[in-house]
């Protein structure tokens, strides 16, 4: 029976984010068969940090009461193939608010041991399980972290110092403590928030605490670790659970998530795709922010004024401002320094106040397009041109550790300046494509009308798989793209693909959340369909 076994290392995002003070979102999967999520799995994941696989809800059919090891393993393998988010493996019994039989401790242990063997990052182990079960899973947990959890649905338990201290002392096996009690009044949320603040300053061990039920919804909005649902799930895993978008909207209304304004600074940018990309992403995650175009011939007072405003959240920077924006910034990244260009402004709030940092995501757009092509090995990477985009391509090659780089440019002195800036990488200069060697990756950074099909020799396309990235936006299909499309197993990406990938990275730098790519893709498709 094939399986994904642990490699001995586990990503403990919960503890890491908890110490950093970053709110953590856990998404319980409530499907009887997680494959029912299909392509929606990615969209459900947006904004989340960790999956919770509710094993007690898994059912291969309507007759089977307990899922078999084989069925649970198939669910884990499908989830792992479809997402790189960590997994909490949870079995909740009937008395714990779930559907697993109360008397089935041996079967539960067998499944927990499977989760440990598989390499699940977290395994939920209720206090109420027999002591022998807890000792056995502690002995065999491997790299998995255990969540010591307790649930009480009576509404009779009140949040207090003594409550926290009691369970902290009683927790002899958990790496993380989870306390979930039924709320009867919003005051329960207030009391819990005070306790969370107190214990967070006293210990780095995460305490996952939830006030359950509709009266406890406030706790789900403000808690350091929060379970959230999604409209594409069959149902929430508990009463009072709300979506991540609802959490963010509520935080905005409470003044805990201020609206920020983002911009693109540049010239001749009225048709930019960036507002559609970023405003769609903000809306998908329930963020109150707004992104708009600010077109200027130069970095003038209007740009300076926008960047000084407290509601300024960040900016994309395009031609011709990528160099001239830098004097307005407090710092720039290593990538921006190496590339001589800033295309992203990030606002950072720290103990010393508010600062503006410049970064460059152009090279990341190229790198991600190469990675998504499926290439497993690149012997030679070619770059056509020696301008700013070519610098981004060379930098991307360096980050991918491509050992041999070829630079094709008519003016050798320009090419030599680029090569000098990227020492000690081995970069060979060629005056034309005819002189260039066969490559697995080719990034073209020159105007599309500078080359015809007759100028493109077939020998530059290495046998086997490869990818061409055409940085020019117009025409939609260039001469290089046409020739590359005739090569067996070669893929072709255009400048719009790079633009989107670098924009997704900008969103991640601004929000700390993965860009909701599927929602953005739908919005861009609608935009294109609406064009006359």
Residue pairs with C-beta under 8 A, 6 or more apart in sequence:
1 70
1 73
2 77
3 73
3 76
3 77
3 117
3 118
4 76
4 77
4 80
4 118
4 119
5 117
5 118
5 119
6 116
6 117
6 118
6 119
6 142
6 143
6 144
7 119
8 142
8 143
9 143
10 86
10 119
10 121
10 143
10 144
10 145
11 86
11 121
12 121
12 145
12 175
13 24
13 49
13 50
13 86
13 121
14 24
14 49
14 50
14 122
14 145
14 176
14 206
14 208
14 225
15 145
15 175
15 176
15 204
15 205
15 206
17 23
17 24
17 49
18 24
18 200
18 204
18 206
18 224
18 225
19 204
21 224
22 512
23 223
23 224
23 225
23 226
24 49
24 50
24 224
24 225
24 226
25 47
25 48
25 49
25 50
25 226
25 227
25 228
25 244
25 247
26 48
26 49
26 50
26 51
26 52
26 88
26 225
26 226
26 227
26 228
27 44
27 45
27 48
27 50
27 51
27 52
27 227
27 228
27 229
27 230
27 244
28 51
28 52
28 54
28 90
28 227
28 229
28 233
28 236
28 237
28 238
28 241
29 37
29 44
29 51
29 52
29 53
29 54
29 79
29 233
30 54
30 57
30 229
30 233
30 234
30 235
30 236
30 237
31 37
31 57
31 58
31 233
31 234
32 57
32 58
32 59
32 60
32 234
33 58
33 59
33 60
33 75
34 41
34 53
34 58
34 75
34 78
34 79
35 75
35 78
37 44
37 82
37 232
39 518
40 232
41 79
41 82
41 83
42 82
42 83
42 517
42 518
43 230
43 232
43 516
43 518
43 519
44 230
44 232
44 233
45 51
45 83
45 85
45 514
46 244
46 284
46 285
46 513
46 514
46 516
46 519
47 228
47 244
47 245
47 248
47 285
47 513
47 514
47 516
48 85
48 228
48 244
49 85
49 86
50 85
50 86
50 87
50 88
50 121
50 122
51 79
51 83
51 85
51 86
51 87
51 88
52 87
52 88
52 90
52 124
52 227
52 237
53 75
53 76
53 79
53 87
53 88
53 89
53 90
53 120
54 90
54 92
54 98
54 237
55 67
55 72
55 89
55 90
55 91
55 100
55 111
56 90
56 91
56 92
56 93
56 98
56 99
56 100
57 98
57 99
57 237
58 67
58 71
58 72
58 75
59 67
60 67
60 68
60 71
65 101
66 100
66 101
66 104
66 107
67 75
67 111
69 110
69 111
69 114
72 111
72 114
73 114
73 118
76 87
76 89
76 115
76 118
76 120
79 87
80 87
86 121
86 122
87 120
87 121
87 122
88 120
88 121
88 122
88 123
88 124
88 147
89 111
89 112
89 115
89 120
89 122
89 123
89 124
89 144
90 124
91 98
91 100
91 108
91 111
91 112
91 124
92 98
92 99
92 100
92 124
92 126
92 151
93 100
93 101
93 102
93 104
93 108
93 126
93 128
94 100
94 101
94 102
95 102
95 128
96 126
96 128
96 151
97 151
97 153
97 238
100 108
105 129
105 130
105 133
108 129
108 133
109 133
109 136
109 137
112 123
112 125
112 133
112 137
113 136
113 137
113 140
115 123
115 144
116 123
116 137
116 140
116 141
116 142
116 144
117 142
119 142
119 143
119 144
120 144
121 144
121 145
122 144
122 145
122 146
122 147
122 176
123 137
123 141
123 144
123 145
123 146
123 147
124 146
124 147
124 149
124 178
125 133
125 134
125 137
125 146
125 147
125 148
125 149
125 173
125 174
126 149
126 150
126 151
127 148
127 149
127 150
127 167
127 170
127 171
128 150
134 173
135 173
137 146
137 173
138 146
138 173
145 175
145 176
146 173
146 174
146 175
146 176
147 174
147 175
147 176
147 177
147 178
147 208
148 167
148 171
148 173
148 174
148 176
148 177
148 178
149 174
149 177
149 178
149 179
149 180
149 208
150 167
150 178
150 179
150 180
151 180
151 181
151 212
152 180
152 181
152 182
153 182
153 212
154 182
155 182
155 183
155 184
155 213
157 163
157 181
157 182
158 188
158 191
159 181
159 188
159 191
159 192
159 195
159 209
159 211
160 191
160 195
161 195
161 198
163 179
164 179
164 195
164 199
164 207
167 177
167 179
168 177
168 207
171 177
175 205
176 205
176 206
176 207
176 208
177 205
177 206
177 207
177 208
178 207
178 208
178 209
178 210
179 207
179 208
179 209
179 210
180 209
180 210
180 212
180 238
181 188
181 210
181 211
181 212
182 211
182 212
182 213
182 216
183 189
183 211
183 212
183 213
183 215
183 216
183 219
183 240
184 213
184 215
185 215
186 215
186 218
188 211
188 215
188 216
188 219
189 211
189 215
189 216
189 217
189 218
189 219
189 222
190 218
192 209
192 211
192 219
192 223
193 219
193 222
193 223
195 209
196 207
196 209
196 223
196 224
199 207
200 207
200 224
206 224
206 225
208 223
208 225
209 219
209 223
209 225
210 216
210 219
210 220
210 223
210 226
210 227
210 238
211 218
211 219
211 220
211 240
212 238
212 239
212 240
213 239
213 240
214 239
214 240
215 240
216 240
217 240
217 242
220 226
220 227
220 228
220 240
220 241
220 242
220 247
221 242
221 247
221 250
221 251
221 254
222 251
222 256
226 247
227 237
227 238
227 241
228 241
228 242
228 243
228 244
228 247
229 235
229 236
229 237
229 241
229 242
229 243
230 243
230 244
231 243
236 242
242 250
243 286
244 285
244 286
245 284
245 285
245 286
246 286
247 286
248 257
248 285
248 286
248 287
248 288
249 286
249 288
251 257
252 258
252 259
252 286
252 287
252 288
257 287
257 288
258 288
258 311
259 288
259 289
259 290
259 311
260 288
260 289
260 311
260 312
260 313
260 314
260 347
261 289
261 290
261 291
261 292
261 306
261 309
261 311
261 312
261 313
262 278
262 289
262 290
262 291
262 292
262 313
262 314
262 315
262 316
262 510
263 291
263 292
263 293
263 294
263 306
263 315
263 316
264 272
264 274
264 275
264 291
264 292
264 293
264 294
264 315
264 316
264 317
264 318
265 294
265 296
265 299
265 303
265 315
265 316
265 317
265 318
265 321
265 325
266 272
266 295
266 296
266 316
266 317
266 318
266 319
266 320
266 321
267 295
267 296
267 297
267 319
267 320
267 321
268 295
268 319
269 293
269 295
269 318
270 293
270 295
272 293
272 318
273 496
273 499
273 500
273 503
273 524
273 527
274 291
274 293
274 316
274 503
275 291
275 292
275 293
276 520
276 523
276 524
276 527
277 500
277 503
277 504
277 507
277 520
277 523
277 524
278 289
278 291
278 503
278 506
278 507
279 290
279 291
280 516
280 519
280 520
280 522
280 523
281 287
281 507
281 515
281 516
281 519
281 520
282 288
282 289
282 290
282 291
283 519
284 516
284 519
284 520
285 511
285 513
285 516
287 511
289 313
294 302
294 303
294 306
294 315
296 302
296 303
296 321
298 320
298 321
298 324
299 321
299 324
299 325
299 328
303 321
303 325
303 328
304 328
306 312
306 315
307 315
307 328
307 345
307 356
310 354
312 347
313 347
313 510
314 344
314 345
314 346
314 347
314 506
314 509
314 510
315 344
315 345
316 343
316 344
316 345
316 503
316 506
317 325
317 342
317 343
317 344
317 345
318 343
322 341
322 342
322 343
322 388
323 340
323 341
323 342
325 342
325 345
325 358
326 332
326 336
326 342
326 358
328 356
329 342
329 345
329 356
329 357
329 358
330 355
330 356
330 357
331 355
331 356
331 357
331 358
332 342
332 357
332 358
332 359
333 357
333 358
333 359
333 360
335 359
335 360
335 363
335 395
336 342
336 358
336 359
336 360
338 391
338 395
338 421
338 422
339 360
339 362
339 363
339 388
339 391
339 392
339 395
340 388
340 391
340 421
341 360
341 362
341 388
341 391
341 392
342 358
342 359
342 360
343 359
343 360
343 361
343 362
343 502
343 506
344 358
344 359
344 360
344 361
344 506
344 509
345 356
345 357
345 358
345 359
346 356
346 357
346 358
346 359
346 509
346 510
347 354
347 355
347 356
347 510
348 354
348 355
348 356
348 357
359 509
360 392
361 502
361 503
361 505
361 506
361 509
362 388
362 389
362 392
362 498
362 502
363 392
363 393
363 395
363 396
363 399
364 396
364 501
364 502
364 505
365 392
365 497
365 498
365 499
365 500
365 501
365 502
365 503
365 505
366 392
366 393
366 396
366 443
366 469
366 498
366 501
367 396
367 399
367 400
368 501
368 504
368 505
369 467
369 469
369 493
369 497
369 498
369 501
370 378
370 396
370 400
370 441
370 467
370 469
371 400
373 465
373 467
373 491
373 493
374 465
374 491
375 440
375 441
375 465
375 466
375 467
377 440
378 400
378 402
378 440
378 441
379 402
379 403
379 404
379 439
379 440
379 462
380 402
380 404
380 405
380 406
380 437
380 438
380 439
380 440
380 441
380 462
381 393
381 397
381 400
381 402
381 404
381 405
381 406
381 439
381 440
381 441
381 442
381 443
382 405
382 406
382 407
382 408
382 436
382 437
382 439
382 441
382 442
382 443
382 460
383 390
383 393
383 394
383 397
383 405
383 406
383 407
383 408
383 442
383 443
383 445
384 390
384 408
384 409
384 433
384 442
384 443
384 444
384 445
384 446
384 451
384 480
385 408
385 409
385 444
385 445
385 446
386 407
386 409
386 411
386 414
386 415
386 417
386 418
386 445
387 445
387 446
389 443
389 445
389 471
390 407
390 409
390 418
390 443
390 445
391 418
391 421
391 422
393 443
393 445
393 469
393 471
394 405
394 407
394 418
394 422
394 425
394 427
395 422
396 443
397 405
397 425
397 441
398 422
398 425
402 441
403 426
404 426
404 428
405 425
405 426
405 427
405 428
406 427
406 428
406 430
406 436
406 437
406 439
407 415
407 418
407 419
407 427
407 428
407 429
407 430
408 430
408 431
408 432
408 433
408 435
408 436
409 415
409 429
409 430
409 431
410 431
410 432
412 429
412 431
415 429
416 429
418 427
419 427
419 429
428 437
430 436
432 455
433 451
433 455
433 456
433 457
433 460
434 457
436 460
437 460
438 459
438 460
438 461
438 462
438 463
439 460
439 461
439 462
439 466
440 462
440 464
440 465
440 466
440 467
441 466
441 467
441 468
441 469
442 460
442 461
442 466
442 467
442 468
442 469
442 480
442 484
443 468
443 469
443 471
444 451
444 468
444 469
444 470
444 471
444 472
444 478
444 480
445 471
446 472
447 472
448 470
448 472
448 474
448 475
448 478
448 479
448 480
451 478
451 479
451 480
452 479
453 479
453 482
453 483
455 479
456 479
456 480
456 483
458 483
458 487
461 483
461 484
461 487
461 490
464 489
465 489
465 490
465 491
466 484
466 487
466 489
466 490
466 491
467 490
467 491
467 492
467 493
468 480
468 481
468 484
468 490
468 491
468 492
468 493
469 493
469 494
469 497
469 498
470 478
470 480
470 481
470 492
470 493
470 494
470 495
471 495
471 498
472 478
472 494
472 495
473 494
473 495
473 496
473 499
476 494
478 494
481 492
481 494
484 490
484 492
485 492
500 520
500 524
503 515
504 514
504 515
504 517
504 520
505 515
507 513
507 515
508 514
508 515
